[in-house]
Amino acid sequence: MMSKTTTALATLAALGALTGAAQAEIRLGVSVSATGPAAFLGDPEAKTLEMLVEQLNEEGGINGEEIALTLYDDGGDPNKARTFATRLVEDDEVVAIIGGSTTGTTMSILSVAEDEGIPFISLAGAISIIDPVREFVFKTPHTDRMACEKIFTDMQAQDITRIGMISGTDGFGASMQAQCKDVAGEYGIEIVADETYGPQDADMTPQLTRIRNTDGVQAVLNPGFGQGPAIVTRNVAQLGFEVPLYQSHGVASDAFIELAGAEAAEGLRLPGTALLIADKLAEDDAQYEVVTSYTEAYKAKYDQDVSTFGGYAHDAFALIVDAISRAGDSEDPQAIRDALEETSGLVGTTGTYAFSPEDHLGLDLSAFRMLEIKDGDWLSVE
Amino acid sequence: MAGRNKWISLGVLALLIALLPLFFPSGYYYRVGALIFVNALSVVGLVILIGYAGQISLGHAGFAGIGAYACALAPEHLGLHPALAVLLGAVVSGVMAALIGKPILRLKGYYLAVATLGFGILVSMVLTNERALTGGPDGMNVADLGLRGLLRDMGWRLSGGEFWYMICGVVLLIGAWLALNLFDSPSGRAMRALHGSEVAASTVGVDVPRQKLRAFVISAVYASVAGSLLALQNGYITPDVAGFMHSVEMVTMAVLGGVGSVLGATFGAAILTLLPQVLTVFAEYEQLVLGLVMVLVMIFLPQGLLPSIARRLKGRDE
């Protein structure tokens, strides 16, 4: 029975390939967490991709071929993400996949992409996605480790050597906490207090009091996203705890300043992307054009501010478009993958990408800009 | 009569599992099929607990989590073969169910629901927070079962989808067969008796706490094996598998399909697994449609879809 099915499947697949070729469309698949607990990641990602595909098709597509976008919402559930990835590959027959808003969903999509040989650009942070390098898997966001390194470099410049950490127990906070602890020694930084809080907690005063009572704490670092870091920021101000406070790139958005309050957030630092200071970029900045055209188009279409996360999707799309236009054959996933790996000097909103067979992230620390909150607005301190 | 029903149910299920692939237009449908079977397996376990013995559990995803993480952890830390890890998970789940079941099954109604809910949340919290062991909310890799490679070496090439469709289908059939056997066994009769009236059942000599516990342990093992199968086929697992919503989803599937019937439970699992896939076109309204379906079924077909439909077909006097 199985062999008969396989033959039937093969025939159908062949038919699908034929009809696909006749349409001259580039089928691009997306699975992001547009709803559910990770919606703050997936929602701007989905909106960005829909907008960009529309724009590109109006401008005539890639080499005259339009992009047909298939977008699924996995709700942050890795099990669903895997099903949708299977569907994208087997049923929708896409030539490339963008998605995986969270590390969990990315890991689920990744194994399908690797098995089936479809290039996949992940939008999640963890270093384990591209280390070890997998043939078909790329990613656009910096790793948590790079955020830690950027922060520690800034601390080093200010002669800070003993810090307290307070981290969220959500995926983002927990992963960054582990990476920071791992890399701290290389920068001569000692973590003398290490506290955590649950993502739904409403008050972090006890943890912060413990950090304050630890001898010699010179700065506080808070890996986390969502409401937690805003509460930490408020609590630090309420306690009159006067040491530099560092947040992560997880809260790099204007909404964070509103949530924490400009007064409490004054002087706080975090590593962010050029997107956050789009209106303050110098016109000769390499990222000026990309960043302003994206922020303006997004604002015009959705009447919302862009976020770093939407920027990750923007860059993933730019990478795919660039690779397909160079690959020559928009029907061949292998050719697209090879072209993707040869990407160099592609300027995105997050940074300038250059992939190689050993590096499927293609960003370095220069992609991060150390930002400080001053009078309720972001200021680059580099 | 009951015996004949059993073979009809099993026959229908086996035929469906065997024949459906003939109509699959692409490999993706094997994946959906395998998911339906995995969900159906845990729901069949709930049929024993809710449908036979009349007890409720809102924490069964906890057992699925134990089964899933057994498959992820045991091969890595104990060097156990993944197939044995499934067994280990089932044993751990069974023992856990026996330990916590003894005190909490004294509770009834809402109180039992809350106690089981607490257990499920505990498991999910441990899996989320014990980062060093479980990888935390980011999850961890699950070793390959190795069976597919073995079949390939023997000259039987199967895609991942086909392979898991087959495995999950066979395990579901075995699970359904065991559950249907239990229905008419002395234990099954005792469970159904205490479902009707605990007082009456104990007067005729049914050991009520023992039978409740038995149903709880059996259903926990079902959930655990389902969790293991999910972990093995996905190759990656996160604490979501033990999440509260997963527990609710299981109970919803059981109630929708018909909580007293094994075939109905499978039907419920199929519908609730398929709906989100069918509704991707209007993803925003997915929850709305699901809710509406549930409300309508509860009002018009309180026995669940399949039993109610079967009764209508047979005529009212049966």
HADDOCK unambig.tbl for C-alpha pairs under 7 A between the chains (distance, minus, plus):
assign (segid A and resid 5 and name CA) (segid B and resid 21 and name CA) 6.90 0.50 0.50
assign (segid A and resid 5 and name CA) (segid B and resid 22 and name CA) 5.99 0.50 0.50
assign (segid A and resid 9 and name CA) (segid B and resid 25 and name CA) 6.49 0.50 0.50
assign (segid A and resid 9 and name CA) (segid B and resid 26 and name CA) 6.16 0.50 0.50
assign (segid A and resid 12 and name CA) (segid B and resid 25 and name CA) 6.78 0.50 0.50
assign (segid A and resid 72 and name CA) (segid B and resid 280 and name CA) 6.65 0.50 0.50
assign (segid A and resid 77 and name CA) (segid B and resid 240 and name CA) 6.93 0.50 0.50
assign (segid A and resid 83 and name CA) (segid B and resid 31 and name CA) 6.70 0.50 0.50
assign (segid A and resid 86 and name CA) (segid B and resid 28 and name CA) 5.56 0.50 0.50
assign (segid A and resid 87 and name CA) (segid B and resid 28 and name CA) 5.06 0.50 0.50
assign (segid A and resid 90 and name CA) (segid B and resid 26 and name CA) 5.93 0.50 0.50
assign (segid A and resid 90 and name CA) (segid B and resid 27 and name CA) 5.54 0.50 0.50
assign (segid A and resid 90 and name CA) (segid B and resid 28 and name CA) 5.38 0.50 0.50
assign (segid A and resid 91 and name CA) (segid B and resid 26 and name CA) 5.77 0.50 0.50
assign (segid A and resid 91 and name CA) (segid B and resid 28 and name CA) 6.06 0.50 0.50
assign (segid A and resid 103 and name CA) (segid B and resid 138 and name CA) 5.72 0.50 0.50
assign (segid A and resid 104 and name CA) (segid B and resid 138 and name CA) 5.08 0.50 0.50
assign (segid A and resid 104 and name CA) (segid B and resid 139 and name CA) 6.14 0.50 0.50
assign (segid A and resid 104 and name CA) (segid B and resid 238 and name CA) 6.43 0.50 0.50
assign (segid A and resid 107 and name CA) (segid B and resid 236 and name CA) 6.90 0.50 0.50
assign (segid A and resid 108 and name CA) (segid B and resid 234 and name CA) 6.91 0.50 0.50
assign (segid A and resid 108 and name CA) (segid B and resid 236 and name CA) 6.24 0.50 0.50
assign (segid A and resid 169 and name CA) (segid B and resid 129 and name CA) 6.96 0.50 0.50
assign (segid A and resid 170 and name CA) (segid B and resid 137 and name CA) 6.43 0.50 0.50
assign (segid A and resid 171 and name CA) (segid B and resid 136 and name CA) 6.92 0.50 0.50
assign (segid A and resid 171 and name CA) (segid B and resid 137 and name CA) 4.72 0.50 0.50
assign (segid A and resid 171 and name CA) (segid B and resid 138 and name CA) 5.50 0.50 0.50
